[in-house]
């Protein structure tokens, strides 16, 4: 036996060509590609020994042998697109986020509300980024049956503190920071993760005069398009503000830069398209827009619910706190974490109803305009309306699957009762019952969206059919005029020829022209318009006969009593 760490002599096998005599002493499992490193001997020089995990080749010429090193080697794909406009993730990177990772640069001020409640007692605590870690280190009160932590804003220091306290899964943290994730529900060993999109109706800070100026600028003249300066796309987006219904009407607040409109949330990197769609949205004339943001909710096995909002926690928190303030509400008396989850999801879905009503109002205005004065420009507004309705349905429809996942969840075999304590996340039967009501709301909104989408498609067809019918009517009138003047034009050309001697002109007056033109015109019109005139006469005669029969029937029914009317009809 050789002292070499591996054997380079092939086993006794049938004779092969030199290129096929390849022997691998041990197969190296797949490794991730990293930085290239080489093996060195004790003197600092390269080692001649191969790594025990490296393949060896025998029987090949030195220039044909495979190179082998003990380190990892980085390879590049020169033809792969690496433009950050299209590539947003690193292929093959480690999935998930570690709560202790300090490389994430995401810091913003968060408004944090913590509510501990039971049937007899409730305490509400207001925190910020600095006081949250210290608060989480304290022990939870023994009387607290349910704890709700509501965070308004995404900041990594708050997210990592909550994740370390409740041991949130790294995959859920990655989905939390990906603010354009899909609606879903993930189940882990001791907590559940719910992710969904929230839509709400907001007011845009733009006056009617500015709205008209915006519409005028959207259709500039040729000279203005040639000599105007190109505006930046960032300044073309309409400013928006949130609208919260208070005691004194609508309290308008500055629309934060982190808020996303419907087109921005689902739009691509094509900023020009997003700006154009926002300028011509059907709600822009009413100074309204649709805001979309992601909401992430954790429910742990210790009856703790943690909700993360990007900006709109103040729209959901007040009504839930009002329900918790009363001892007679179902949410307070049940002391159930799954009911708290249901209350948050229900409030998010309820915020979508004003959006549906606004689009129904806009749809009614468009319908009246299309019926009374159809115009080809209405098709542009209807197309944008149809695309927005599709995006709304794309947002609401997955919530039905989310609710079905929550209602159909059951504890696994390894999550049974142990020492009179339930391990794992459980959805109570009461919460499943109330989640069915939320599902009904989602189905109702989707049906309304489908109805409006079909109505918009029908109006587009009506516009083209109406415009086509009007054009046909115009062509019909032009055809009649052409047929009537065709013989007159022919005779005018005939009598207008320049001859030295023309007896039909020199020996007759102008009455001779009409003696020929009138009979010729009548014969030509009857020859070309005979069938349409006969068909029109037949239709009018049929309608007149039907009208006379209806009048006769009405007179006979008025003459005979009611009990003899059926006998008269049968006889």
Secondary structure, DSSP 8 states (H G I E B T S, - for coil): --SSSS--S--S-----GGG----SS-------------B-TTSSB-SS--TTS----SS-GGGS----SS------TTS---TTT--S-TT---S--TT----------EEEEEEE-SS-EEEEEE-HHHHHHHHHS---TT-SEEEEEEES--HHHHHHHHHHHT--HHHHHHHH-TT---EEEE-SSEEEEEEEEEEEEEES--HHHHHHHHHHTT--HHHHHHS----GGGTS--EEEEEEETTEEEEEE--TT-EEHHHHH--S-HHHHHHHHHT-TTGGGTEEEEEEEEEEEEETTSEEEEEESS-HHHHHHHHHHHHT-TTSHHHHH--HHHHHHHHHHHHHHTTHHHHHHHHHHHHHHHHHHHHS--TTHHHHHHHHHHHHHHHHHHHHHHHHHHHHHHT----TTSSEETTEE-S----HHHHHHHHHHHHHHHHHHHHHHHHHHHHHHHHHHHHHHHHHHHHHHHHHHHHHHHHHHHHHHHHHHHT---S--HHHHSS-THHHHHHHHHHHHHHHHHHHHHHHHHHHHHHHHHHHHHHHHHHHHHHHHHS-STTHHHHHH-
